[in-house]
Amino acid sequence: MYSPMPSTVPPSRAIYANRTLNMRAIKAIGYDMDYTLIHYKMEEWERRAYEHLRLRIADLGWPVDDLEFDPKLAVRGLIIDTELGNVVKTDRFGYVRKAFHGTSPLPFADQKAVYARELADLSQSRWVFLNTFFSISEACMFMQLVDIVDAGEGPRAVGYADLYRKVRENLDEAHMEGELKGEIAADPDAFVEVDPEVPLALLDQKASGKRLVLITNSEWPYTRDMMSYAFDRFLPPGQTWRSLFEIVLCAARKPAFFMNRMPLFSVDEPTGLLRPVPRLGKEETYAGGYAALLERHLGLFGDEILYVGDHLFADVHVTKNIQRWRTALVIRELEGEHEALEEFAPRQLELSSLMWEKTQKEQLMSEARIGVQRLRAGYGPMPKESEKELLSRCDAIREELAELDGRVSLLAREAGGLQNEHWGVLMRAGNDKSNLARQVERYADVYMSRVSNFLHHTPFGYIRAPRGSLPHDPLPG
């Protein structure tokens, strides 16, 4: 059987293709920095972000002194329903599969009553998609504040939508004012998870003729400090991280970088001072600018450029839709997801076997019921068995199904709590793809757990997509 992944690559370190990518055809590679080239220890980073946010919310008069950050309360790919104060996980069609109101699971009956006729439509402002790790502290605080509002302990007449806006605005201000990043830069050992293989992957790409560009929303001083910390010790003597990149664009304001024309400034690297300039030069550092300006400088367009980032909207959605660049998404959680799924694999086989048995018994019961129906109504081919025999068979199968359902339910609950006890694995919602998986499928040509996975594929080969499957495809074997 054909596999799009080299057999020597561990599944957690592979690059997965939704659309086949010929690396030889890529002339330039742009990289995001935060959670792409630099991976942070999510709990430590988001705990500090949460604390900065909590202090700001406290200054607004909210009783939040006793609140604590819960890293398991939310995961990437969830959706905030700002109208009802819920956080939900949906399948690829937008149907809600799990929901919390505040910090408590919404009972299934309540969930069904609220969302049976409601799809989570991300084009509507009511729904907020949690795109990145940076959303975890935001979601945690929102869920906790919903509890406070419901208990009547917060400021009066605050709706859930207004509540979300307050959380979002104050978290943005915490990031913008630089206090949080100042803490990270002062103690990177506490916040950064160093990957010594990333510099080697970029060295391979640069030596093969790829033109590398760094495009980050972070300011120059922070970019310089983080990249030096994570890269320089792993590079050949005499080289620094800066020698890897032809162009560095800081304060890029993505997604606006890919959508609008914005002023360009040259950055004086020693001082950080900015000077307006009309165009890009070679091997310099800049702030601002826009994608079309970079394309003109490189003399490259569209699918000659690959952009690698972690943010579904700011890094791959607009890049794909507007610039038609090739796109790669970094999803660090894939490693934990693979580990959880591999550990559960024997029980997944058992669950699949039980579901097959359940399907067969349901079919037998349905055949018996249609036989009873035809006997009573006097139409169609008549069954050989009597009505009494058919009803007796239905009763026996019903008992067998009840026993089966108990066993299936236990395994299904265990499967639903893999990786995160509340929300399960990232890329699935029950048996279906999650909304996150659908977004990845639509906008990311390839996706991977970390940038160093490029080492397993080299700058010269194809990263091939598997043949697309359809429900009516013949089963293998």
N, C-alpha and C positions, 0 to 999 in steps of 0.2 A: 504494500500500500504506500502511495506517495505521501511523504511528510514534508511540509515546507520548512522544517527546522532541522539543522544539522544534528545528527544523532549523538554527537559528543557534547552538546550544549545542555546543561541542566535546564529544565523547563522554567525555573524562576529567573534564569539569566538570559533567556532567549529574547529575540525581537520578533514580535508578532505582526503580521501584515494583513490589513484589510484590503489594501490595494498594492500590488507588486511594485517594489521600489528597486530600480536599477541604480546602485550606488555609483557606477561608472559614469552615469549620465548627470550626476550631481556635481556642479562646478563650485558651489559655495554652500557653506552650512552656517546658519545663524543659531546662536544659543541664548536662551534665557539663563539667568544665574540662580535666583533663589528657588530652592527645591528642584533644580535641574542640574546645573553644574555643582552647586553647593547644596548638600542635603542636610537639613537641620534635624535635630532630635525633636520630633514633633511635640511630645508632651512638655518638654522643657520650654520650648519657644512659645507654645500656645498658653502655657501656664503664666508666663510673664506677660503676654499680650492680654490675657484675661485679667490679671491683676491691675494693669494699667487701665483697662476698661472699667473694672469694678470701682476703682477710685473715682473715675470721672462720673460714673452713674451715681455714686454716693454723693458727690458734690451737687447733683441735681435734686437731692433730697430723698433718694430711695433707700429703704432699709436693707442694704446689701452687705453689711459688715460681716455677717456669718456665712455668706456664700463661699463655696469652694469650687475650683475647676474640676470637672469630671471628664476625663479624656475619652471615656467609653460612651458618653451620652449621645454623641453625634459622630458621623463619619462623612467623608467626602461622597458626593453624589446624592445626598438627601435634598429635599425640597421644603422650604418654609412656606406654609400657607399663611400669609400675613393677614388674611381676612378672619380666620377662625383661631389663630394662635396655635396651629398644629405644625408638627414636623412630620413629613411623610416620606416613604420610599415607594416608588412606583415602578411598574414594569415599562417596557419599551413603548407601549401604547399610551402611557399616562394614567393607567388604572392604579389606584392606590392599593398596595398590598400590605403595608404596615403603617401605623400612625401613632404618634404620641401627641397628647395635649399637655403642654407644659412638660414636666419631667415624668409623666405617667403614661403608660401604654393606653391607647384608646381601646376600650372593649370592642370585640369584633362586631357586635350588634350595632353599637354606636357608629363605628367606622362605616359599616354598610349603609346605615341610614343617612350618613352625611355624604358619602362619596359614591354611592351606587350609580348615580347619574352624573357624576362630576369627574372630568378628566383634568389632570394637572397640565395645563397648557402654558409652557414656558414663554410664549409670546405675550402673555398677559402679566401686568405688573404685580398682580396678586401673588404670583408664584416666584420664589427666589431660589435659584439653583445653587447649591454649595459646591463651587467649582474646585477649590483648592484646600490644602491643609490650613491655610490662613482663615478658613471659614469655621474651623472647629470651635475656637473660643467664642466667636460671634454666635453660633448656634447654641452653645451651652448657656451663655448668658441670657439669650432670648427665651429659652425654655424655662429657665429659673425665674425670670421676670414675669412670665405668663402666670406661674404659680402665685407670685406676689399680687399681681393684678386680680386674679380670681379670688384671692383671699381678702380682697378689699384693703390691702396694706400699702398700696402705692398711691401716687398722686391720683386725684379723681379725674374721671372722664378721659382716661387714656385708652384708646382703642389698640388692638393688636398691631395694626398697620403703623400707627404712630410709634408704638413701642419698638417695632423693628427699626424704624428710621432713626430713633434715638440711639439704639445699639450700633447701627451701621455708621452713623455720623461720628460717634465718639470713638469707635475703633479706628476709623479712618484718620481722625485727628491724632490719635496715639501713634499711629504709624508715621504720619506726616511730620509731626514735631520732632521725630528722630530720637526721642528718649529711649524707646525700646531697642532700636538698632544700636544705639550707643552702648547699651548694656551687653548686647551680643558681641559687638566688636571688642569690648573691653575684656571679655572672658570667653573666647570662641571655643575653648576646650569643653565648656559646659553645654554648649548649644549646637555645635557642628559635628556631624558624623562624617569623618574624612574617608574618602574612597581613593586609595593610592593608584587605582587602575584608570581613573578618569583622565589624568594627564597623558598617560600612554595612549589611550584611545584617540585623543586629540592630536598627539604627535604623529600617529599613524595617518590620520586624515590630512594633516598639513603636509607631511612628507610625500603623500600620494598626489599632491597637486590641488587639494581642496582649499579654497579660500575661506578662512574662518572669521566670523564676525560675532561679537558679543553685543546683545541687545537686551538691556535690563532696565527695569523701572527704578532700581536703586540709584542713589546719588554716587558720585565719583569716590569720595573718601571711603564710604562703606564698601563699595565694589572693590577698590584697591586693597583694603585690609582683608576682606574675606577671601578674595582670590589668591592673595599672597599666602595667607595661612593654609589654604587647602591645596595649593598647587606647587609652590616654589620648591619645597623640600623633595618633591618627586621628579623634578625635571633635571636634565643633564647639566653639568657644571657650566656656569656662564649664562644660563637661560632663566628667564622668569616667566610667569604666566602671560605677561604682556607680549612676549615675543611670539606667542601662539596665534594672536589675533591681528589681522590686518587692520580692522576697524573696531573700536569700542564705542558703543553708543549707550550712555547712561541717561538716567532720568527720561526714558523713552516714552513714558506715559501710554504704554499699551493699554487698551487696544487702539487708542487714538493714533498711535504711530502707524498703524496699517490702514487707517481710514481717512486721516486729514493731513493737510499741509501745515507743518508746524515749524517755528524758527529753529535754526541750527546754531549751536555755540561750540566753539573750540574750548577744550578744557586744558588749562595749564596744569600738568600732572603734579608738579611739586606743591603748588599752592592751592589748586582747585579753582582758581579764578576763571571766569567765563568771558569769552570774546565772540561777538556775533560774526559769523562767516557765511558766505553764499553757497559754498559747496564742500563736499568731503575731499580730503586729501589722503595720501597713503600713510598707513601706520600711525594714525593719530587717534586721540581720544576726544569724544564729543559728548555734548548733552543735547537732548531733543532730537530734531530731525524727523524724517518720515520715510516710509518704505520706498516710494518711487525715487526719492533722492538717492537712496542706497543702491537701487537697481541701476540707475544711470552711472553711478560711480563704478560699480562692478562690471557694467556692460552685460549684465545677465538679467533674465526675466523669467517669471512664471516657474515652470517645473524644472528649471536649471538650479533652483535654490531650494534647500531643505531647511525648515525651521524646527528647532527642538525646544519644547517647553513643557511646563506642568499644568498650565491653566487652560481648561477646555475652551473658554471663550476668548480670552485675551491673547493666547498663544497659538491655538490651532483653528478655531472657528473662523475668526475674521481673516486670518492668514490664508486659509483655504478659499473662503468665499470671495474675498476682494482681490488678493494678489495672485491667487492660483499657485502659490508656492506648494511644494510638497511638505508634508507635516509629520512630525513625530512627537508623541506624547509620552511623558515620563509619569508612570503610575507606580510609586514605590510600594504601595500596598500589595502589588501582585506577588511579591515574595512571600508575605504572610498568607496570602490567599492560596497559593500553590501548596504551601506547607500544610495548611488546614485541610485542603481537599485531598492531598495524598494520604494524610493520616486517617481521613474518614473513608477512603476508597473501599475497603472491605465492607463497611456498613452500607455504603452507597450501592454496592452490588446486591447486598441483601435487600435493600429498599427497592431497587429496581425489580428484583425477582418477585417480591411481594406485590408490587404494583401490577406486574404482568399477571400474577395469579388472580389478583382482585379483578382485573379487566376480564379475564376468562370467566370467572364466576358471575360477574355482572351480566355478561352476554348470555350465559345459560339461564339466568333468572329472567332476563328480558324475553328470551324465547318462550319460556314457560308462561309468562304473563300474557304474551300475545296469543298463545294457544288458548288460554282461558277466555280471553276477550273474544276470539273467533267462535269458540263453543257457545258462549252466551249470546252473541249477536247473530250466529248462524250464517256466516259468510266465509268465503275463501276456503283453501285446503284445510281439512280438519286434522288436528293432531291425533296420533294413535293412542295417546294416554287419555284417561278420563280427567274431568275437571278436578276431582278429588286428588288424583295422583299429581297433577300439575301444581295444585295449591300446596300439597305436602312437600313437593320438591322446592317450591319457593320458600317455604318456612325453613327448610334445612339449609338452603343456600344463604338465607338471611342470617342465620346463626353463624355460619362459617364466615360471612362477610364482617359481622360484628367483631369476631375474634381477630380477623385479619386487620380490620381498621385500628384496633388497639395497638397492634404491633407496628403498623405503618405510622400511626400518630407519634409514637415514641421516637422512631427514627427520623421522621420529618421534623419534629421539634428540635432534635439534635442537629440536623442539617441546617435548620434555620438560624441556629445560634453559632455557626462556625465563624471564626475570626472576630466577630463582635456579638456579644450575647443578645443585644437588642435588635440589631439590623442584619446580621448574617454577613455573607461575603459581599464584596463590593459590586461584582459584575452580574449578579443574579438577583432576581426577585421571585422567590419560589422556583418553579421550574423554568421560568422565562428569563430573558435578558432583562437586566435592570435599565432604568432610564439612562444611567451613566454609561452602561455598555452600549446603548443605542447611540449616544452622543459620540462616544469613542469610535464606533463603527462608521459613523457618518463623516466625521471631520478629521480623524487621525489616519493618515495612510499607514503608519506603523505605530506600535506602542511597545513600551518596555518598562522594566522596573528601575533601571538606572542607565545613565549615559555610558558607563563602562561596558554595557552589553554589546556595544559596537565592536569590541575586541573579538567577539565570537563570530562576527560576520564579515569583517575587513572592509576597506573602502572600495574593493574591486568587484564585489559579487552582487547577486540579486538577493533581495529579501522577498521571498515569494509568498503570495497569498494562497491559502488552500482553495480548492474548488468550493464554491458556495453551495451550501446544502439547502434542500427544500423538503418540506414535510412528506412529500410523496416519493422522495428518492428511495430506491431499494436499500434495505438494511444490509450492512456489510456481513459477509459470510453466509 
